[in-house]
Amino acid sequence: MTQPFAWLSLPAQKRLYCASTIIAVGCLVALLIQGAPLRNRVASNGIISLQLAFTEGRARAVLASWNHIPRTAWLQIMIDFPMLVAYPIAISLGCAALSQSLQGLRARVALACSWLVLFAGPLDLVEDLASLQMLSQGATAGLALTVGVCASLKFLAVIPSLGYLVVARLRARSHHPVR
């Protein structure tokens, strides 16, 4: 199996990795800072509370807890649009590069992760669009379930891929300390 960005030259992959990582980290920082007002007694995890509500009742409760700050929730989702393009590319390229430095099963797992994480972007897009629909027109059972399923599948693609990348990089560093 070839890696997802094999069609790009190695220097182009490195530039894309750097650019997408900078964008993803910048968006993450912005989301954390800008989204702080969304964390409350009902929505203890901010926008993630809406993403994982799953039911109309829970989604309505989260939205009601934000009645005084509806623009904040909307802006959270707007900031997520560049992020949903950047983070899958950054993680995918990181896993693909990692696969080149590993052998056997570890290399195959890293390569599989480089493909798996690319599903997160489209899932995140559907999640964001359905969340915007809930913000503008209210929660429905279908929207809450759509957002919940998409968010869950997104996390199932991102967490193992990012986790494998981080753990493998840390293990490599511990075996080859920087002098």
Contact map, one row per residue, 1 for C-alpha under 8 A:
11100000000000000000000000000000000000000000000000000000000000000000000000000000000000000000000000000000000000100000000000000000000000000000000000000000000000000000000000000000000
11110100000000000000000000000000000000000000000000000000000000000000000000000000000000000000000000000000000000100000000000000000000000000000000000000000000000000000000000000000000
11111100000000000000000000000000000000000000000000000000000000000000000000000000000000000000000100000000000000100110000000000000000000000000000000000000000000000000000000000000000
01111110000000000000000000000000000000000000000000000000000000000000000000000000000000000001000100000000000000000110000000000000000000000000000000000000000000000000000000000000000
00111111000010000000000000000000000000000000000000000000000000000000000000000000000000000000100000000000000000000000000000000000000000000000000000000000000000000000000000000000000
01111111100000000000000000000000000000000000000000000000000000000000000000000000000000000000000000000000000000000000000000000000000000000000000000000000000000000000000000000000000
00011111100000000000000000000000000000000000000000000000000000000000000000000000000000000000000000000000000000000000000000000000000000000000000000000000000000000000000000000000000
00001111110110000000000000000000000000000000000000000000000000000000000000000000000000000000000000000000000000000000000000000000000000000000000000000000000000000000000000000000000
00000111111110000000000000000000000000000000000000000000000000000000000000000000000000000000000000000000000000000000000000000000000000000000000000000000000000000000000000000000000
00000001111111000000000000000000000000000000000000000000000000000000000000000000000000000000000000000000000000000000000000000000000000000000000000000000000000000000000000000000000
00000000111111100000000000000000000000000000000000000000000000000000000000000000000000000000000000000000000000000000000000000000000000000000000000000000000000000000000000000000000
00000001111111110000000000000000000000000000000000000000000000000000000000000000000000000000000000000000000000000000000000000000000000000000000000000000000000000000000000000000000
00001001111111111000000000000000000000000000000000000000000000000000000000000000000000000000100000000000000000000000000000000000000000000000000000000000000000000000000000000000000
00000000011111111100000000000000000000000000000000000000000000000000000000000000000000000000000000000000000000000000000000000000000000000000000000000000000000000000000000000000000
00000000001111111110000000000000000000000000000000000000000000000000000000000000000000000000000000000000000000000000000000000000000000000000000000000000000000000000000000000000000
00000000000111111111000000000000000000000000000000000000000000000000000000000000000000001100000000000000000000000000000000000000000000000000000000000000000000000000000000000000000
00000000000011111111100000000000000000000000000000000000000000000000000000000000000000001100110000000000000000000000000000000000000000000000000000000000000000000000000000000000000
00000000000001111111110000000000000000000000000000000000000000000000000000000000000000000100000000000000000000000000000000000000000000000000000000000000000000000000000000000000000
00000000000000111111111000000000000000000000000000000000000000000000000000000000000000000000000000000000000000000000000000000000000000000000000000000000000000000000000000000000000
00000000000000011111111100000000000000000000000000000000000000000000000000000000000001101100000000000000000000000000000000000000000000000000000000000000000000000000000000000000000
00000000000000001111111110000000000000000000000000000000000000000000000000000000000001100100000000000000000000000000000000000000000000000000000000000000000000000000000000000000000
00000000000000000111111111000000000000000000000000000000000000000000000000000000000000000000000000000000000000000000000000000000000000000000000000000000000000000000000000000000000
00000000000000000011111111100000000000000000000000000000000000000000000000000000011001100000000000000000000000000000000000000000000000000000000000000000000000000000000000000000000
00000000000000000001111111110000000000000000000000000000000000000000000000000000011001100100000000000000000000000000000000000000000000000000000000000000000000000000000000000000000
00000000000000000000111111111000000000000000000000000000000000000000000000000000000000000000000000000000000000000000000000000000000000000000000000000000000000000000000000000000000
00000000000000000000011111111100000000000000000000000000000000000000000000000000000000000000000000000000000000000000000000000000000000000000000000000000000000000000000000000000000
00000000000000000000001111111110000000000000000000000000000000000000000000000011011000000000000000000000000000000000000000000000000000000000000000000000000000000000000000000000000
00000000000000000000000111111111000000000000000000000000000000000000000000000000001000000000000000000000000000000000000000000000000000000000000000000000000000000000000000000000000
00000000000000000000000011111111100000000000000000000000000000000000000000000000000000000000000000000000000000000000000000000000000000000000000000000000000000000000000000000000000
00000000000000000000000001111111111000000000000000000000000000000000000000000010000000000000000000000000000000000000000000000000000000000000000000000000000000000000000000000000000
00000000000000000000000000111111111000000000000000000000000000000000000000010011000000000000000000000000000000000000000000000000000000000000000000000000000000000000000000000000000
00000000000000000000000000011111111100000000000000000000000000000000000000000000000000000000000000000000000000000000000000000000000000000000000000000000000000000000000000000000000
00000000000000000000000000001111111100000000000000000000000000000000000000000000000000000000000000000000000000000000000000000000000000000000000000000000000000000000000000000000000
00000000000000000000000000000111111110000000000000000000000000000000000100010000000000000000000000000000000000000000000000000000000000000000000000000000000000000000000000000000000
00000000000000000000000000000111111111100000011000000000000000000000000110010000000000000000000000000000000000000000000000000000000000000000000000000000000000000000000000000000000
00000000000000000000000000000001111111100000010000000000000000000000000000000000000000000000000000000000000000000000000000000000000000000000000000000000000000000000000000000000000
00000000000000000000000000000000011111110000010000000000000000000000100100000000000000000000000000000000000000000000000000000000000000000000000000000000000000000000000000000000000
00000000000000000000000000000000001111110010111000000000000000000100100110000000000000000000000000000000000000000000000000000000000000000000000000000000000000000000000000000000000
00000000000000000000000000000000001111111111111000000000000000000000000000000000000000000000000000000000000000000000000000000000000000000000000000000000000000000000000000000000000
00000000000000000000000000000000000011111111110000000000000000001000000000000000000000000000000000000000000000000000000000000000000000000000000000000000000000000000000000000000000
00000000000000000000000000000000000000111111000000000000000000000000000000000000000000000000000000000000000000000000000000000000000000000000000000000000000000000000000000000000000
00000000000000000000000000000000000000111111000000000000000011001000000000000000000000000000000000000000000000000000000000000000000000000000000000000000000000000000000000000000000
00000000000000000000000000000000000001111111111011000000000001001000000000000000000000000000000000000000000000000000000000000000000000000000000000000000000000000000000000000000000
00000000000000000000000000000000000000111111110010000000000000000000000000000000000000000000000000000000000000000000000000000000000000000000000000000000000000000000000000000000000
00000000000000000000000000000000000001110011111110000000000000000000000000000000000000000000000000000000000000000000000000000000000000000000000000000000000000000000000000000000000
00000000000000000000000000000000001111110011111111000000000000000000000000000000000000000000000000000000000000000000000000000000000000000000000000000000000000000000000000000000000
00000000000000000000000000000000001001100010111111100000000000000000000010010000000000000000000000000000000000000000000000000000000000000000000000000000000000000000000000000000000
00000000000000000000000000000000000000000000111111110000000000000000000000000000000000000000000000000000000000000000000000000000000000000000000000000000000000000000000000000000000
00000000000000000000000000000000000000000011111111111000000001000000000000000000000000000000000000000000000000000000000000000000000000000000000000000000000000000000000000000000000
00000000000000000000000000000000000000000010011111111000011001100000000000000000000000000000000000000000000000000000000000000000001000000000000100000000000000000000000000000000000
00000000000000000000000000000000000000000000001111111100000000000000000000000000000000000000000000000000000000000000000000000010001000000000000100110010000000000000000000000000000
00000000000000000000000000000000000000000000000111111100000000000000000000000000000000000000000000000000000000000000000000000000000000000000000000110011000000000000000000000000000
00000000000000000000000000000000000000000000000011111111011000000000000000000000000000000000000000000000000000000000000000000000000000000000000110010000000000000000000000000000000
00000000000000000000000000000000000000000000000000111111011000000000000000000000000000000000000000000000000000000000000000000000000000000000100111111000000000000000000000000000000
00000000000000000000000000000000000000000000000000001111111000000000000000000000000000000000000000000000000000000000000000000000000000000001100110000000000000000000000000000000000
00000000000000000000000000000000000000000000000000001111111100000000000000000000000000000000000000000000000000000000000000000000000000000011111110000000000000000000000000000000000
00000000000000000000000000000000000000000000000000000011111110000000000000000000000000000000000000000000000000000000000000000000000000000000000000000000000000000000000000000000000
00000000000000000000000000000000000000000000000001001111111111000000000000000000000000000000000000000000000000000000000000000000000000000000000000000000000000000000000000000000000
00000000000000000000000000000000000000000000000001001111111111100000000000000000000000000000000000000000000000000000000000000000000000000010000100000000000000000000000000000000000
00000000000000000000000000000000000000000000000000000001111111110000000000000000000000000000000000000000000000000000000000000000000000000110000000000000000000000000000000000000000
00000000000000000000000000000000000000000100000000000000111111111000000000000000000000000000000000000000000000000000000000000000000000000000000000000000000000000000000000000000000
00000000000000000000000000000000000000000110000011000000011111111100000000000000000000000000000000000000000000000000000000000000000000000000000000000000000000000000000000000000000
00000000000000000000000000000000000000000000000001000000001111111110000000000000000000000000000000000000000000000000000000000000000000100110000000000000000000000000000000000000000
00000000000000000000000000000000000000000000000000000000000111111110000000000000000000000000000000000000000000000000000000000000000000000000000000000000000000000000000000000000000
00000000000000000000000000000000000000010110000000000000000011111111000000000000000000000000000000000000000000000000000000000000000000000000000000000000000000000000000000000000000
00000000000000000000000000000000000001000000000000000000000001111111110010000000000000000000000000000000000000000000000000000000000000000000000000000000000000000000000000000000000
00000000000000000000000000000000000000000000000000000000000000111111110000000000000000000000000000000000000000000000000000000000000000000000000000000000000000000000000000000000000
00000000000000000000000000000000000000000000000000000000000000001111110000000000000000000000000000000000000000000000000000000000000000000000000000000000000000000000000000000000000
00000000000000000000000000000000000011000000000000000000000000000111111110000000000000000000000000000000000000000000000000000000000000000000000000000000000000000000000000000000000
00000000000000000000000000000000000000000000000000000000000000000111111111000000000000000000000000000000000000000000000000000000000000100000000000000000000000000000000000000000000
00000000000000000000000000000000000000000000000000000000000000000000111111100000000000000000000000000000000000000000000000000000000000000000000000000000000000000000000000000000000
00000000000000000000000000000000011011000000000000000000000000000000111111110000000000000000000000000000000000000000000000000000000000000000000000000000000000000000000000000000000
00000000000000000000000000000000001001000000001000000000000000000100111111111000000000000000000000000000000000000000000000000000000000100000000000000000000000000000000000000000000
00000000000000000000000000000000000000000000000000000000000000000000011111111100000000000000000000000000000000000000000000000000000100100000000000000000000000000000000000000000000
00000000000000000000000000000000000000000000000000000000000000000000001111111110000000000000000000000000000000000000000000000000000000000000000000000000000000000000000000000000000
00000000000000000000000000000010011000000000001000000000000000000000000111111111000000000000000000000000000000000000000000000000000000000000000000000000000000000000000000000000000
00000000000000000000000000000000000000000000000000000000000000000000000011111111100000000000000000000000000000000000000000000001001100000000000000000000000000000000000000000000000
00000000000000000000000000000000000000000000000000000000000000000000000001111111100000000000000000000000000000000000000000000000000000000000000000000000000000000000000000000000000
00000000000000000000000000100110000000000000000000000000000000000000000000111111111000000000000000000000000000000000000000000000000000000000000000000000000000000000000000000000000
00000000000000000000000000100010000000000000000000000000000000000000000000011111111100000000000000000000000000000000000000000001000000000000000000000000000000000000000000000000000
00000000000000000000000000000000000000000000000000000000000000000000000000001111111110000000000000000000000000000000000000001001000000000000000000000000000000000000000000000000000
00000000000000000000001100100000000000000000000000000000000000000000000000000011111111000000000000000000000000000000000000000000000000000000000000000000000000000000000000000000000
00000000000000000000001100110000000000000000000000000000000000000000000000000011111111100000000000000000000000000000000000000000000000000000000000000000000000000000000000000000000
00000000000000000000000000000000000000000000000000000000000000000000000000000001111111110000000000000000000000000000000111011000000000000000000000000000000000000000000000000000000
00000000000000000000000000000000000000000000000000000000000000000000000000000000111111111000000000000000000000000000000010000000000000000000000000000000000000000000000000000000000
00000000000000000001101100000000000000000000000000000000000000000000000000000000011111111100000000000000000000000000000000000000000000000000000000000000000000000000000000000000000
00000000000000000001101100000000000000000000000000000000000000000000000000000000001111111110000000000000000000000000000000000000000000000000000000000000000000000000000000000000000
00000000000000000000000000000000000000000000000000000000000000000000000000000000000111111111000000000000000000000000111110000000000000000000000000000000000001000000000000000000000
00000000000000011001000000000000000000000000000000000000000000000000000000000000000011111111100000000000000000000000010000000000000000000000000000000000000000000000000000000000000
00000000000000011101100100000000000000000000000000000000000000000000000000000000000001111111110000000000000000000000000000000000000000000000000000000000000000000000000000000000000
00000000000000000000000000000000000000000000000000000000000000000000000000000000000000111111111000000000000000000100100000000000000000000000000000000000000000001100100000000000000
00010000000000000000000000000000000000000000000000000000000000000000000000000000000000011111111100000000000000001110110000000000000000000000000000000000000000001000000000000000000
00001000000010001000000000000000000000000000000000000000000000000000000000000000000000001111111110000000000000000100000000000000000000000000000000000000000000000000000000000000000
00000000000000001000000000000000000000000000000000000000000000000000000000000000000000000111111111000000000000000100000000000000000000000000000000000000000000000000100000000000000
00000000000000000000000000000000000000000000000000000000000000000000000000000000000000000011111111100000000001101100000000000000000000000000000000000000000000001000100000000000000
00110000000000000000000000000000000000000000000000000000000000000000000000000000000000000001111111110000000001100100000000000000000000000000000000000000000000000000000000000000000
00000000000000000000000000000000000000000000000000000000000000000000000000000000000000000000111111111000000000000000000000000000000000000000000000000000000000000000000000000000000
00000000000000000000000000000000000000000000000000000000000000000000000000000000000000000000011111111100001001000000000000000000000000000000000000000000000000000000100110000000000
00000000000000000000000000000000000000000000000000000000000000000000000000000000000000000000001111111110011111100000000000000000000000000000000000000000000000000000000000000000000
00000000000000000000000000000000000000000000000000000000000000000000000000000000000000000000000111111110001000000000000000000000000000000000000000000000000000000000000000000000000
00000000000000000000000000000000000000000000000000000000000000000000000000000000000000000000000011111110001000000000000000000000000000000000000000000000000000000000000000000000000
00000000000000000000000000000000000000000000000000000000000000000000000000000000000000000000000001111111011000000000000000000000000000000000000000000000000000000000000000000000000
00000000000000000000000000000000000000000000000000000000000000000000000000000000000000000000000000111111111100000000000000000000000000000000000000000000000000000000000000000000000
00000000000000000000000000000000000000000000000000000000000000000000000000000000000000000000000000000111111100000000000000000000000000000000000000000000000000000000000000000000000
00000000000000000000000000000000000000000000000000000000000000000000000000000000000000000000000000000011111110000000000000000000000000000000000000000000000000000000000000000000000
00000000000000000000000000000000000000000000000000000000000000000000000000000000000000000000000000100111111111000000000000000000000000000000000000000000000000000000000000000000000
00000000000000000000000000000000000000000000000000000000000000000000000000000000000000000000000001111111111111100000000000000000000000000000000000000000000000000000000000000000000
00000000000000000000000000000000000000000000000000000000000000000000000000000000000000000000000000100011111111110000000000000000000000000000000000000000000000000000000000000000000
00000000000000000000000000000000000000000000000000000000000000000000000000000000000000000000000000100000111111111000000000000000000000000000000000000000000000000000000000000000000
00000000000000000000000000000000000000000000000000000000000000000000000000000000000000000000001101100000011111111100000000000000000000000000000000000000000000001001100000000000000
11100000000000000000000000000000000000000000000000000000000000000000000000000000000000000000001100100000001111111110000000000000000000000000000000000000000000000000000000000000000
00000000000000000000000000000000000000000000000000000000000000000000000000000000000000000000000000000000000111111111000000000000000000000000000000000000000000000000000000000000000
00000000000000000000000000000000000000000000000000000000000000000000000000000000000000000001001000000000000011111111100000000000000000000000000000000000000010011001000000000000000
00110000000000000000000000000000000000000000000000000000000000000000000000000000000000000011111100000000000001111111110000000000000000000000000000000000000000001000000000000000000
00110000000000000000000000000000000000000000000000000000000000000000000000000000000000000001000000000000000000111111111000000000000000000000000000000000000000000000000000000000000
00000000000000000000000000000000000000000000000000000000000000000000000000000000000000000000000000000000000000011111111100000000000000000000000000000000000011001000000000000000000
00000000000000000000000000000000000000000000000000000000000000000000000000000000000000010011000000000000000000001111111110000000000000000000000000000000000011001000000000000000000
00000000000000000000000000000000000000000000000000000000000000000000000000000000000000011001000000000000000000000111111111000000000000000000000000000000000010000000000000000000000
00000000000000000000000000000000000000000000000000000000000000000000000000000000000000010000000000000000000000000011111111100000000000000000000000000000010010000000000000000000000
00000000000000000000000000000000000000000000000000000000000000000000000000000000000100010000000000000000000000000001111111110000000000000000000000000000111011000000000000000000000
00000000000000000000000000000000000000000000000000000000000000000000000000000000000110010000000000000000000000000000111111111000000000000000000000000000010000000000000000000000000
00000000000000000000000000000000000000000000000000000000000000000000000000000000000100000000000000000000000000000000011111111100000000000000000000000000000000000000000000000000000
00000000000000000000000000000000000000000000000000000000000000000000000000000000000000000000000000000000000000000000001111111110000000000000000000000110110000000000000000000000000
00000000000000000000000000000000000000000000000000000000000000000000000000000000000100000000000000000000000000000000000111111111000000000000000000000110010000000000000000000000000
00000000000000000000000000000000000000000000000000000000000000000000000000000000100100000000000000000000000000000000000011111111100000000000000000000000000000000000000000000000000
00000000000000000000000000000000000000000000000000000000000000000000000000000000000000000000000000000000000000000000000001111111110000000000000000100100000000000000000000000000000
00000000000000000000000000000000000000000000000000100000000000000000000000000000000000000000000000000000000000000000000000111111111000000000000001110110000000000000000000000000000
00000000000000000000000000000000000000000000000000000000000000000000000000001001100000000000000000000000000000000000000000011111111100000000000000100000000000000000000000000000000
00000000000000000000000000000000000000000000000000000000000000000000000000000000000000000000000000000000000000000000000000001111111110000000000000000000000000000000000000000000000
00000000000000000000000000000000000000000000000000000000000000000000000000000000000000000000000000000000000000000000000000000111111111000000001001100000000000000000000000000000000
00000000000000000000000000000000000000000000000001100000000000000000000000001000000000000000000000000000000000000000000000000011111111100000001000100000000000000000000000000000000
00000000000000000000000000000000000000000000000000000000000000000000000001001000000000000000000000000000000000000000000000000001111111110000000000000000000000000000000000000000000
00000000000000000000000000000000000000000000000000000000000000000000000000000000000000000000000000000000000000000000000000000000111111111110001000000000000000000000000000000000000
00000000000000000000000000000000000000000000000000000000000000000000000000000000000000000000000000000000000000000000000000000000011111111111001000000000000000000000000000000000000
00000000000000000000000000000000000000000000000000000000000000100000010011000000000000000000000000000000000000000000000000000000001111111110000000000000000000000000000000000000000
00000000000000000000000000000000000000000000000000000000000000000000000000000000000000000000000000000000000000000000000000000000000111111100000000000000000000000000000000000000000
00000000000000000000000000000000000000000000000000000000000000000000000000000000000000000000000000000000000000000000000000000000000011111110000000000000000000000000000000000000000
00000000000000000000000000000000000000000000000000000000000100100000000000000000000000000000000000000000000000000000000000000000000011111111000000000000000000000000000000000000000
00000000000000000000000000000000000000000000000000000001001100100000000000000000000000000000000000000000000000000000000000000000000011101111101100000000000000000000000000000000000
00000000000000000000000000000000000000000000000000000011000000000000000000000000000000000000000000000000000000000000000000000000000001000111111100000000000000000000000000000000000
00000000000000000000000000000000000000000000000000000111000000000000000000000000000000000000000000000000000000000000000000000000000000000011111110000000000000000000000000000000000
00000000000000000000000000000000000000000000000000000001000000000000000000000000000000000000000000000000000000000000000000000000000000000001111111000000000000000000000000000000000
00000000000000000000000000000000000000000000000000000001000000000000000000000000000000000000000000000000000000000000000000000000011011000011111111100000000000000000000000000000000
00000000000000000000000000000000000000000000000001101111001000000000000000000000000000000000000000000000000000000000000000000000000000000011111111110000000000000000000000000000000
00000000000000000000000000000000000000000000000000001111000000000000000000000000000000000000000000000000000000000000000000000000000000000000111111111000000000000000000000000000000
00000000000000000000000000000000000000000000000000000100000000000000000000000000000000000000000000000000000000000000000000000010010000000000011111111100000000000000000000000000000
00000000000000000000000000000000000000000000000000110100000000000000000000000000000000000000000000000000000000000000000000000111011000000000001111111110000000000000000000000000000
00000000000000000000000000000000000000000000000000111100000000000000000000000000000000000000000000000000000000000000000000000010000000000000000111111111000000000000000000000000000
00000000000000000000000000000000000000000000000000000100000000000000000000000000000000000000000000000000000000000000000000000000000000000000000011111111100000000000000000000000000
00000000000000000000000000000000000000000000000000000000000000000000000000000000000000000000000000000000000000000000000000110110000000000000000001111111110000000000000000000000000
00000000000000000000000000000000000000000000000000110000000000000000000000000000000000000000000000000000000000000000000000110010000000000000000000111111111000000000000000000000000
00000000000000000000000000000000000000000000000000010000000000000000000000000000000000000000000000000000000000000000000000000000000000000000000000011111111100000000000000000000000
00000000000000000000000000000000000000000000000000000000000000000000000000000000000000000000000000000000000000000000000100100000000000000000000000001111111110000000000000000000000
00000000000000000000000000000000000000000000000000000000000000000000000000000000000000000000000000000000000000000000001110110000000000000000000000000111111111000000000000000000000
00000000000000000000000000000000000000000000000000000000000000000000000000000000000000000000000000000000000000000000000100000000000000000000000000000011111111100000000000000000000
00000000000000000000000000000000000000000000000000000000000000000000000000000000000000000000000000000000000000000000000000000000000000000000000000000001111111110000000000000000000
00000000000000000000000000000000000000000000000000000000000000000000000000000000000000000000000000000000000000001001111100000000000000000000000000000000111111111000000000000000000
00000000000000000000000000000000000000000000000000000000000000000000000000000000000000010000000000000000000000000001100100000000000000000000000000000000011111111100000000000000000
00000000000000000000000000000000000000000000000000000000000000000000000000000000000000000000000000000000000000000000000000000000000000000000000000000000001111111110000000000000000
00000000000000000000000000000000000000000000000000000000000000000000000000000000000000000000000000000000000000001000000000000000000000000000000000000000000111111111000000000000000
00000000000000000000000000000000000000000000000000000000000000000000000000000000000000000011001000000000000001001101100000000000000000000000000000000000000011111111100000000000000
00000000000000000000000000000000000000000000000000000000000000000000000000000000000000000010000000000000000000000000000000000000000000000000000000000000000001111111110000000000000
00000000000000000000000000000000000000000000000000000000000000000000000000000000000000000000000000000000000000000000000000000000000000000000000000000000000000111111111000000000000
00000000000000000000000000000000000000000000000000000000000000000000000000000000000000000000000000000000000001001000000000000000000000000000000000000000000000011111111100000000000
00000000000000000000000000000000000000000000000000000000000000000000000000000000000000000010011001000000000001000000000000000000000000000000000000000000000000001111111110000000000
00000000000000000000000000000000000000000000000000000000000000000000000000000000000000000000000000000000000000000000000000000000000000000000000000000000000000000111111111000000000
00000000000000000000000000000000000000000000000000000000000000000000000000000000000000000000000000000000000000000000000000000000000000000000000000000000000000000011111111100000000
00000000000000000000000000000000000000000000000000000000000000000000000000000000000000000000000001000000000000000000000000000000000000000000000000000000000000000001111111110000000
00000000000000000000000000000000000000000000000000000000000000000000000000000000000000000000000001000000000000000000000000000000000000000000000000000000000000000000111111111000000
00000000000000000000000000000000000000000000000000000000000000000000000000000000000000000000000000000000000000000000000000000000000000000000000000000000000000000000011111111100000
00000000000000000000000000000000000000000000000000000000000000000000000000000000000000000000000000000000000000000000000000000000000000000000000000000000000000000000001111111110000
00000000000000000000000000000000000000000000000000000000000000000000000000000000000000000000000000000000000000000000000000000000000000000000000000000000000000000000000111111111000
00000000000000000000000000000000000000000000000000000000000000000000000000000000000000000000000000000000000000000000000000000000000000000000000000000000000000000000000011111111110
00000000000000000000000000000000000000000000000000000000000000000000000000000000000000000000000000000000000000000000000000000000000000000000000000000000000000000000000001111111100
00000000000000000000000000000000000000000000000000000000000000000000000000000000000000000000000000000000000000000000000000000000000000000000000000000000000000000000000000111111100
00000000000000000000000000000000000000000000000000000000000000000000000000000000000000000000000000000000000000000000000000000000000000000000000000000000000000000000000000011111110
00000000000000000000000000000000000000000000000000000000000000000000000000000000000000000000000000000000000000000000000000000000000000000000000000000000000000000000000000001111111
00000000000000000000000000000000000000000000000000000000000000000000000000000000000000000000000000000000000000000000000000000000000000000000000000000000000000000000000000001001111
00000000000000000000000000000000000000000000000000000000000000000000000000000000000000000000000000000000000000000000000000000000000000000000000000000000000000000000000000000000111
